Amino acid sequence: MAASLAAVAALSTVLAGFVPGRRPRCPAGMAMIEGTYCVDLYEGSLVEVLSRARTRPWSPFATPAPGVRVRAQSRRGVTPQGYISQVQARAACAAAGKRLCTEPEWTRACKGPAPSEWPYGPAQVSGRCNDNGVNPVPRIFGGGNVFHDREMNDPRLNTLPRSLTRTGSHARCRGRYGVFDMVGNLHEWVDTVRSNRGVFRGGYYADVIINGRGCDYATRAHYPGYHDYSTGFRCCANTR
C-alpha cells in the first residue's frame, strides 16, 4: 500500500507541471520558427561580463580578447558585432542561455515558411538589405590581392561609409518570420557537425550582389577560430 501511495504521489508531481494545450514560447527578442525553435530577430552584439550582476558594452569593432567573458545580445538599432570567430560566437550565445544556430535552422529561418531564395521573396531587390556596400580593405590599405589578419581585423574597416549598418535599419530586409538582416550586413556563423570546419551564411555588405545566392550563400573555407571585419552571428534557442 505504501508503495502504491508513493507511486501516486510521484505521478501527481509530474502532472502538476503539465498544462494541456500550452503553446511553445520564445525568449523576448526572438522569432519562433514553425513552433520548433527560436531565432534572434537581429544580428548579435556583445556585452562584456564583469561579474554576475555587472556588464559593460563591448566594441563591435574589436575581437573578444582571450580570457574576456562576453555575452550575446539581440537589439535593434545597434552596430552588430563583427570581428568574431565561430568559437567566440558559440560561447557568447551559451552565456546568454542560447546557442549558435545550426545550418539547417539558419537556412529555414532565412527562407521562410514557403521557401524562397531571398528572405523577402524569389528575386533579389538591390538595396533592400545592406547589400550594396564597398569592400573597405583596399580603401584603407590600397590595392593588392593578399591581406593578412592585421589588415582584415583593423577596427576602422566597418566604420567607413557604405560599410556596416545598424541592426534593423533596413526595415524591408525582413523575412516572413520577422527576422531582420539575414542577407547582407555581416556574414553569420552557424554551428556545424564537423568541428574542424567553420561555416558562415548570408553574405556581408560587399559581396551579396557579387555572389547573388541570398539565403543559399555559404562560405566553408575557414576554420572555427577565424575572424575578420565581415564575420558576425546570431543565436538560436529551444522553445520553452
C-alpha positions as CSV (number, residue, x, y, z in Angstrom):
1,M,0.0,0.0,0.0
2,A,2.8,2.4,0.9
3,A,4.5,1.7,-2.4
4,S,1.2,2.4,-4.3
5,L,0.7,5.7,-2.4
6,A,4.3,6.7,-3.3
7,A,3.7,6.0,-7.0
8,V,0.5,8.1,-7.0
9,A,2.4,11.0,-5.3
10,A,5.2,10.8,-7.8
11,L,2.7,10.8,-10.7
12,S,0.9,13.8,-9.2
13,T,4.1,15.7,-9.0
14,V,4.8,15.1,-12.7
15,L,1.3,16.1,-13.8
16,A,1.4,19.2,-11.7
17,G,3.9,20.7,-14.1
18,F,1.9,19.7,-17.2
19,V,-0.5,22.2,-18.7
20,P,-2.6,20.7,-21.5
21,G,-2.6,22.9,-24.7
22,R,0.3,25.1,-23.6
23,R,1.9,26.7,-26.6
24,P,5.6,26.8,-27.1
25,R,7.2,30.2,-26.4
26,C,10.4,32.0,-27.3
27,P,12.5,34.3,-25.1
28,A,12.0,38.0,-25.7
29,G,13.6,39.4,-28.8
30,M,13.4,36.1,-30.7
31,A,11.1,34.8,-33.5
32,M,9.5,31.3,-33.4
33,I,10.1,29.2,-36.4
34,E,7.2,26.9,-37.0
35,G,6.8,26.1,-33.3
36,T,10.0,24.2,-33.1
37,Y,12.8,26.6,-32.2
38,C,13.6,30.3,-31.8
39,V,16.0,32.7,-33.6
40,D,17.2,36.2,-32.7
41,L,15.4,39.0,-34.5
42,Y,18.7,40.9,-35.0
43,E,22.3,40.1,-35.6
44,G,24.2,39.7,-32.4
45,S,26.0,42.3,-30.4
46,L,28.1,41.7,-27.2
47,V,28.5,42.9,-23.7
48,E,31.5,42.1,-21.5
49,V,30.6,40.2,-18.3
50,L,32.4,41.6,-15.3
51,S,30.5,39.8,-12.6
52,R,27.2,38.1,-12.0
53,A,25.4,41.4,-11.9
54,R,27.7,43.7,-13.9
55,T,28.3,44.1,-17.6
56,R,29.7,46.8,-19.9
57,P,29.4,47.3,-23.7
58,W,31.9,45.6,-25.9
59,S,33.1,47.4,-29.0
60,P,31.6,45.8,-32.2
61,F,34.9,46.8,-33.9
62,A,37.1,44.6,-31.7
63,T,37.7,40.9,-31.4
64,P,36.9,39.5,-28.0
65,A,40.3,39.1,-26.2
66,P,41.4,35.8,-24.7
67,G,40.1,35.5,-21.2
68,V,37.4,38.1,-21.6
69,R,33.9,36.9,-21.0
70,V,31.3,38.2,-23.4
71,R,27.5,37.6,-23.7
72,A,25.4,37.8,-26.8
73,Q,22.5,40.3,-27.2
74,S,20.0,40.9,-29.9
75,R,19.0,44.5,-30.1
76,R,17.5,46.8,-32.7
77,G,19.4,50.0,-33.7
78,V,22.9,49.0,-32.6
79,T,26.1,48.2,-34.5
80,P,26.3,44.4,-34.7
81,Q,29.4,42.5,-33.7
82,G,31.9,41.8,-36.5
83,Y,35.5,40.5,-35.9
84,I,34.2,37.4,-34.1
85,S,35.0,33.7,-34.7
86,Q,32.6,30.8,-34.6
87,V,34.2,29.6,-31.4
88,Q,33.6,33.0,-29.8
89,A,30.1,33.3,-31.2
90,R,29.2,29.9,-29.8
91,A,30.4,30.9,-26.3
92,A,28.6,34.2,-26.4
93,C,25.3,32.6,-27.2
94,A,25.8,30.0,-24.5
95,A,26.5,32.8,-22.0
96,A,23.1,34.2,-22.9
97,G,21.3,30.9,-22.3
98,K,21.0,30.3,-26.1
99,R,23.1,28.5,-28.7
100,L,24.6,29.1,-32.1
101,C,22.0,28.3,-34.9
102,T,22.7,25.1,-36.8
103,E,23.0,25.5,-40.5
104,P,19.5,24.0,-41.3
105,E,17.9,26.2,-38.7
106,W,19.5,29.3,-40.1
107,T,18.6,28.5,-43.6
108,R,15.0,27.7,-42.7
109,A,14.6,31.0,-40.8
110,C,16.1,32.9,-43.8
111,K,13.9,31.3,-46.5
112,G,10.6,31.4,-44.7
113,P,7.6,29.1,-44.5
114,A,7.3,29.0,-48.3
115,P,11.0,28.7,-49.0
116,S,12.4,31.4,-51.3
117,E,16.0,32.3,-52.3
118,W,15.9,35.6,-50.6
119,P,14.3,36.4,-47.2
120,Y,11.7,38.7,-48.8
121,G,11.0,36.7,-52.0
122,P,12.3,34.8,-55.0
123,A,14.4,37.5,-56.6
124,Q,17.0,40.0,-55.3
125,V,16.0,43.6,-54.8
126,S,19.2,45.6,-54.7
127,G,19.4,48.0,-51.7
128,R,16.5,46.3,-49.8
129,C,19.1,44.9,-47.4
130,N,22.6,46.3,-46.8
131,D,23.9,44.5,-49.9
132,N,25.5,47.3,-52.0
133,G,28.4,48.2,-49.8
134,V,32.1,48.5,-50.8
135,N,35.0,46.4,-49.7
136,P,36.7,48.6,-47.1
137,V,40.1,46.8,-47.0
138,P,41.6,48.3,-50.2
139,R,40.1,51.6,-49.3
140,I,42.4,51.8,-46.3
141,F,45.4,49.6,-47.3
142,G,45.4,50.2,-51.1
143,G,45.4,47.8,-53.9
144,G,46.7,44.2,-53.7
145,N,45.1,40.8,-53.5
146,V,46.7,39.4,-50.3
147,F,45.7,40.8,-46.9
148,H,46.6,39.3,-43.6
149,D,45.0,39.1,-40.1
150,R,46.1,42.6,-39.1
151,E,44.5,44.3,-42.1
152,M,41.4,42.1,-42.1
153,N,40.7,42.9,-38.4
154,D,41.5,46.6,-38.5
155,P,38.8,48.4,-36.4
156,R,38.4,51.1,-38.9
157,L,37.0,48.9,-41.6
158,N,33.4,48.7,-40.5
159,T,33.3,52.4,-39.7
160,L,33.7,53.6,-43.3
161,P,30.8,54.9,-45.4
162,R,29.0,52.2,-47.4
163,S,30.0,49.5,-44.9
164,L,28.2,48.1,-41.8
165,T,24.8,49.5,-40.7
166,R,22.9,49.3,-37.5
167,T,20.6,46.3,-36.9
168,G,17.1,46.7,-38.3
169,S,18.0,50.0,-40.1
170,H,16.9,48.4,-43.4
171,A,13.3,47.9,-42.4
172,R,12.4,46.0,-45.5
173,C,15.2,43.5,-45.1
174,R,12.9,41.3,-43.1
175,G,11.9,37.7,-43.7
176,R,8.5,36.2,-43.4
177,Y,9.2,35.0,-39.9
178,G,10.0,38.7,-38.9
179,V,13.8,38.2,-38.7
180,F,16.0,41.1,-40.0
181,D,19.3,41.3,-41.9
182,M,19.8,37.6,-42.7
183,V,21.2,38.6,-46.0
184,G,23.8,41.4,-46.2
185,N,25.3,43.5,-43.4
186,L,27.5,40.7,-41.8
187,H,28.3,37.1,-42.5
188,E,26.7,34.9,-39.8
189,W,28.4,32.0,-38.2
190,V,26.4,28.8,-37.9
191,D,27.1,25.6,-36.0
192,T,28.3,22.7,-38.0
193,V,28.7,18.9,-37.5
194,R,32.4,19.0,-38.4
195,S,34.3,20.6,-35.6
196,N,37.3,21.4,-37.8
197,R,35.4,23.5,-40.3
198,G,33.5,26.7,-39.8
199,V,30.7,27.9,-41.9
200,F,29.1,31.3,-42.2
201,R,25.9,32.2,-44.2
202,G,24.1,35.1,-45.8
203,G,26.9,37.2,-47.2
204,Y,28.1,40.5,-46.0
205,Y,27.5,44.1,-47.3
206,A,30.2,44.0,-50.0
207,D,29.7,40.6,-51.6
208,V,25.9,39.8,-51.7
209,I,25.4,41.1,-55.2
210,I,28.7,39.5,-56.4
211,N,27.7,36.1,-55.2
212,G,23.9,36.5,-55.6
213,R,22.8,33.5,-53.7
214,G,20.8,35.0,-50.9
215,C,19.8,32.5,-48.2
216,D,21.9,29.9,-50.0
217,Y,25.1,31.8,-49.7
218,A,27.7,29.9,-47.6
219,T,31.4,30.1,-47.1
220,R,33.1,27.0,-45.9
221,A,36.8,27.9,-46.3
222,H,37.7,28.9,-42.8
223,Y,38.5,27.2,-39.5
224,P,36.3,27.8,-36.4
225,G,38.8,30.2,-34.9
226,Y,38.8,32.5,-37.9
227,H,37.5,36.1,-37.7
228,D,37.6,39.3,-39.7
229,Y,35.6,42.5,-40.1
230,S,32.9,40.7,-42.0
231,T,32.1,37.9,-39.6
232,G,29.1,38.2,-37.3
233,F,26.5,35.9,-35.8
234,R,23.0,35.5,-34.3
235,C,21.8,33.0,-31.7
236,C,19.0,30.4,-31.7
237,A,17.3,28.7,-28.7
238,N,14.9,25.9,-28.0
239,T,11.2,26.8,-27.3
240,R,10.1,26.9,-23.7
